[in-house]
Amino acid sequence: MDNQRLGATHVALREELAGTQQELQRMHAQMSAIQGDNEQQVRGLIEKTAKMEAELQSVDALKGELQQAQADAQTLMAMRQELSGQVQQLTAELQRAHAEVQQVPALHAEMDGLRQELHRARNAFEYQKAANNEQMHQMQAMEKNLLSMAREVEKLRAQLATADKRVHGGAYGAAFNDPDAPFHSAGPNMYGDGYGNSQMPINAGGAATYGAGPVAGRAGYDVPRGGGSQKPVTPENAATYGAGPVAARGGYDAPRGGGSQMPVTPVNGNPYGAGPTPARGGYDVPRSGTTHARR
């Protein structure tokens, strides 16, 4: 019984398998047909897409040409406006040129006047140049004369100081009881100073006459302080020794010592090196009869 049932089941399964295979074949045939249709549709769509892309490309080219044409039109309009402005500018320049041409005679006359004025100015410059050169030569000659005069004055000062040292050197020291003097005099010094003034010792009563008060205005020759040689006058120290205004004072200013002195460097505009000279009047006698250096 079991074998019969198995045989019947086997037959039924074979029939069902045969039917299923037939169904599969029909389905494969339908799928092939559907696939062919789909492929045809896809090909058609692809062709349509290609055509549309070609049309779009042609449209883009037309758009580019249209944009280029619009840009060219705008450029031409700008060039037209620029040319119109240039024409107007040239017209204005032409009008100005006509006006300037009418002013040419006046400009020629003005140029002639300027040329004449330049000629006069050149002549005046040459004349002034010659005058300045002559004045410069005169000033140089005056400077040379001034320097030579200063040297002569220094020589005279040195000679006068030497002579005064020889005549009055020892007597001055003795008259004032100077311990540096080579000898002492028994009485007052009665020698004259060469200008009619007696060289007397200064006491307390005569201090107001000879030592106190401001320097009175007097004129005369100012002998150098030292009896020896002094520093020569140069253009640099001419303002101290030679040139410049001389301070107002009178009488004879004798040297401090009877011998030669060391040259003193001017300090603060003072030709004698020290501070401002105290106010005194009358004749200033030498401090000693021997050689000593100013401190």
C-alpha positions as CSV (number, residue, x, y, z in Angstrom):
1,M,0.0,0.0,0.0
2,D,2.8,2.3,0.9
3,N,4.5,1.7,-2.4
4,Q,1.3,2.5,-4.3
5,R,0.9,5.7,-2.4
6,L,4.6,6.6,-3.0
7,G,4.2,5.7,-6.7
8,A,1.0,7.9,-7.0
9,T,2.8,10.8,-5.2
10,H,5.8,10.4,-7.4
11,V,3.6,10.5,-10.5
12,A,1.8,13.6,-9.2
13,L,5.0,15.3,-8.4
14,R,6.4,14.6,-11.9
15,E,3.2,16.1,-13.5
16,E,3.5,19.1,-11.2
17,L,7.2,19.5,-12.1
18,A,6.4,19.3,-15.8
19,G,3.6,21.9,-15.4
20,T,6.0,24.1,-13.4
21,Q,8.7,23.8,-16.1
22,Q,6.2,24.8,-18.8
23,E,5.1,27.7,-16.7
24,L,8.8,28.7,-16.3
25,Q,9.3,28.5,-20.0
26,R,6.3,30.7,-20.6
27,M,7.6,33.2,-18.0
28,H,11.0,33.2,-19.6
29,A,9.5,33.9,-23.0
30,Q,7.4,36.7,-21.5
31,M,10.4,38.1,-19.7
32,S,12.4,38.0,-23.0
33,A,9.7,39.8,-24.8
34,I,9.4,42.4,-22.0
35,Q,13.1,42.9,-21.9
36,G,13.2,43.5,-25.6
37,D,10.5,46.0,-25.3
38,N,12.3,47.7,-22.5
39,E,15.5,47.8,-24.4
40,Q,13.7,49.3,-27.4
41,Q,12.1,51.9,-25.1
42,V,15.5,52.7,-23.5
43,R,17.1,53.1,-26.9
44,G,14.4,55.4,-28.0
45,L,14.8,57.5,-24.8
46,I,18.6,57.6,-25.3
47,E,18.1,58.8,-28.9
48,K,15.6,61.4,-27.7
49,T,18.0,62.6,-25.0
50,A,20.9,62.8,-27.5
51,K,18.7,64.8,-29.8
52,M,17.6,67.1,-27.0
53,E,21.2,67.6,-25.9
54,A,22.2,68.5,-29.4
55,E,19.4,71.0,-29.6
56,L,20.4,72.4,-26.2
57,Q,24.0,72.8,-27.4
58,S,22.8,74.7,-30.4
59,V,20.6,76.9,-28.2
60,D,23.6,77.6,-25.9
61,A,25.7,78.6,-28.9
62,L,22.9,80.9,-30.0
63,K,22.8,82.3,-26.5
64,G,26.5,82.9,-26.5
65,E,26.3,84.6,-29.9
66,L,23.4,86.7,-28.6
67,Q,25.4,87.8,-25.5
68,Q,28.4,88.6,-27.7
69,A,26.3,90.7,-30.0
70,Q,24.8,92.6,-27.0
71,A,28.3,93.2,-25.6
72,D,29.5,94.5,-29.0
73,A,26.6,96.8,-29.1
74,Q,27.3,98.2,-25.7
75,T,31.0,98.6,-26.6
76,L,30.0,100.5,-29.8
77,M,27.7,102.7,-27.8
78,A,30.6,103.5,-25.3
79,M,32.9,104.2,-28.2
80,R,30.4,106.5,-29.8
81,Q,30.0,108.5,-26.5
82,E,33.8,108.7,-26.1
83,L,34.2,109.9,-29.7
84,S,31.5,112.5,-29.1
85,G,33.3,113.7,-26.0
86,Q,36.6,113.9,-27.9
87,V,35.0,115.9,-30.6
88,Q,33.6,118.3,-28.1
89,Q,37.1,118.6,-26.4
90,L,38.8,119.1,-29.7
91,T,36.3,121.8,-30.6
92,A,37.0,123.6,-27.3
93,E,40.7,123.3,-27.8
94,L,40.4,124.7,-31.3
95,Q,38.5,127.7,-29.9
96,R,41.2,128.2,-27.3
97,A,43.9,127.9,-29.9
98,H,42.1,130.6,-32.0
99,A,42.0,132.9,-28.9
100,E,45.7,132.2,-28.1
101,V,46.6,133.0,-31.7
102,Q,45.0,136.3,-31.3
103,Q,47.1,136.9,-28.2
104,V,50.4,136.1,-29.9
105,P,51.4,139.7,-30.7
106,A,50.9,140.7,-27.0
107,L,53.0,137.8,-25.9
108,H,55.7,138.8,-28.4
109,A,55.7,142.3,-26.9
110,E,55.9,140.9,-23.4
111,M,58.8,138.7,-24.3
112,D,60.6,141.7,-25.8
113,G,60.1,143.5,-22.5
114,L,61.3,140.6,-20.5
115,R,64.3,140.3,-22.7
116,Q,65.2,143.9,-22.2
117,E,64.7,143.6,-18.4
118,L,66.9,140.5,-18.3
119,H,69.6,142.5,-20.2
120,R,69.4,145.3,-17.7
121,A,69.4,142.9,-14.8
122,R,72.5,141.2,-16.3
123,N,74.3,144.5,-16.7
124,A,73.4,145.5,-13.1
125,F,74.6,142.1,-11.9
126,E,77.9,142.4,-13.7
127,Y,78.4,146.0,-12.3
128,Q,77.6,144.8,-8.8
129,K,79.9,141.8,-9.2
130,A,82.7,144.1,-10.2
131,A,81.9,146.5,-7.3
132,N,81.9,143.6,-4.9
133,N,85.2,142.3,-6.1
134,E,86.7,145.7,-5.8
135,Q,85.3,146.1,-2.3
136,M,86.6,142.6,-1.4
137,H,90.1,143.6,-2.5
138,Q,89.8,146.8,-0.5
139,M,88.7,144.9,2.6
140,Q,91.6,142.4,2.2
141,A,94.0,145.3,1.9
142,M,92.5,147.0,5.0
143,E,92.8,143.7,6.8
144,K,96.4,143.4,5.9
145,N,97.0,147.0,6.9
146,L,95.2,146.3,10.2
147,L,97.3,143.2,10.9
148,S,100.5,145.1,10.1
149,M,99.5,148.0,12.3
150,A,98.7,145.5,15.1
151,R,102.2,144.0,14.8
152,E,103.7,147.4,14.8
153,V,101.7,148.3,17.9
154,E,102.9,145.1,19.6
155,K,106.5,146.0,18.7
156,L,106.1,149.5,20.1
157,R,104.5,148.1,23.3
158,A,107.4,145.7,23.8
159,Q,110.0,148.4,23.2
160,L,108.2,150.8,25.5
161,A,107.8,148.1,28.2
162,T,111.5,147.3,27.9
163,A,112.5,151.0,28.2
164,D,110.2,151.5,31.1
165,K,111.6,148.4,32.8
166,R,115.1,149.7,32.5
167,V,114.3,153.2,33.8
168,H,111.8,152.5,36.6
169,G,112.2,148.8,37.4
170,G,114.3,149.1,40.6
171,A,112.9,152.4,41.8
172,Y,109.3,151.1,41.8
173,G,110.0,148.2,44.0
174,A,112.0,150.3,46.5
175,A,109.3,153.0,46.7
176,F,106.7,150.4,47.8
177,N,108.9,148.4,50.1
178,D,108.6,145.3,47.9
179,P,110.8,142.5,49.3
180,D,111.3,141.3,45.8
181,A,113.1,144.5,44.8
182,P,116.9,144.3,44.3
183,F,117.4,147.4,46.5
184,H,115.3,149.8,48.6
185,S,115.2,153.6,48.3
186,A,115.5,155.8,51.3
187,G,112.8,158.2,50.2
188,P,109.7,158.4,48.1
189,N,110.0,157.8,44.4
190,M,110.1,161.1,42.7
191,Y,110.5,159.8,39.2
192,G,107.9,160.9,36.7
193,D,106.0,158.4,34.6
194,G,106.8,160.1,31.3
195,Y,103.5,162.0,31.2
196,G,104.0,164.6,33.9
197,N,102.6,162.6,36.8
198,S,104.7,162.0,39.9
199,Q,104.9,158.4,41.2
200,M,104.2,158.9,44.9
201,P,103.4,156.1,47.4
202,I,99.7,155.8,48.0
203,N,98.6,156.2,51.6
204,A,95.2,155.8,53.2
205,G,94.3,159.4,52.6
206,G,95.1,159.2,48.9
207,A,93.3,155.9,48.4
208,A,90.2,157.8,47.1
209,T,92.4,159.5,44.6
210,Y,94.4,156.6,43.3
211,G,92.6,153.4,44.1
212,A,88.8,153.8,44.8
213,G,85.9,154.5,42.6
214,P,85.2,153.5,39.0
215,V,87.8,154.0,36.3
216,A,87.6,157.6,35.0
217,G,87.4,158.1,31.3
218,R,90.8,158.9,30.0
219,A,92.7,158.6,26.8
220,G,96.2,157.5,26.2
221,Y,98.4,154.6,25.4
222,D,97.9,151.4,27.3
223,V,101.3,149.8,27.9
224,P,101.2,146.0,28.3
225,R,101.3,144.6,31.8
226,G,104.5,142.7,31.4
227,G,107.9,144.0,30.5
228,G,108.7,141.2,28.2
229,S,107.5,139.9,24.8
230,Q,103.7,139.3,24.4
231,K,101.7,137.0,22.3
232,P,101.6,138.1,18.7
233,V,98.4,139.4,17.2
234,T,96.6,137.2,14.8
235,P,93.2,137.4,13.0
236,E,91.8,135.1,15.7
237,N,92.9,137.3,18.7
238,A,92.7,140.6,16.9
239,A,89.5,141.3,18.8
240,T,91.4,141.0,22.1
241,Y,94.7,142.7,21.3
242,G,94.4,144.8,18.1
243,A,90.9,145.3,16.7
244,G,87.7,146.3,18.3
245,P,86.7,149.4,20.4
246,V,89.2,150.4,23.1
247,A,87.8,150.9,26.6
248,A,87.7,154.6,27.6
249,R,90.6,155.3,30.1
250,G,93.3,157.9,30.5
251,G,96.8,158.1,31.8
252,Y,99.6,155.7,31.5
253,D,99.2,152.2,32.6
254,A,102.6,150.9,33.4
255,P,103.6,147.2,33.6
256,R,103.2,145.2,36.9
257,G,106.8,144.2,37.1
258,G,110.2,145.5,36.0
259,G,111.2,142.3,34.3
260,S,109.7,140.1,31.6
261,Q,106.4,138.3,32.3
262,M,105.0,135.1,31.1
263,P,102.4,135.3,28.3
264,V,98.9,135.2,29.8
265,T,96.1,133.5,28.0
266,P,92.9,135.6,27.7
267,V,90.0,134.3,29.9
268,N,86.4,135.3,29.4
269,G,87.3,138.1,27.0
270,N,89.9,139.6,29.5
271,P,93.3,140.0,27.7
272,Y,95.1,139.6,31.1
273,G,93.7,136.2,32.0
274,A,92.1,137.0,35.4
275,G,88.6,138.3,36.2
276,P,87.4,141.8,35.7
277,T,90.1,144.4,36.7
278,P,89.0,146.3,39.9
279,A,88.1,150.0,39.5
280,R,91.1,152.3,40.0
281,G,92.2,155.7,38.8
282,G,95.4,157.5,38.2
283,Y,98.7,155.9,37.6
284,D,99.2,152.2,38.3
285,V,102.8,151.6,39.4
286,P,104.5,148.2,39.1
287,R,104.3,145.7,41.9
288,S,108.0,144.9,42.2
289,G,111.3,145.5,40.5
290,T,112.1,141.9,39.9
291,T,110.8,139.4,37.4
292,H,107.6,137.6,38.6
293,A,104.8,135.7,36.8
294,R,101.2,136.7,37.1
295,R,99.2,134.2,39.1
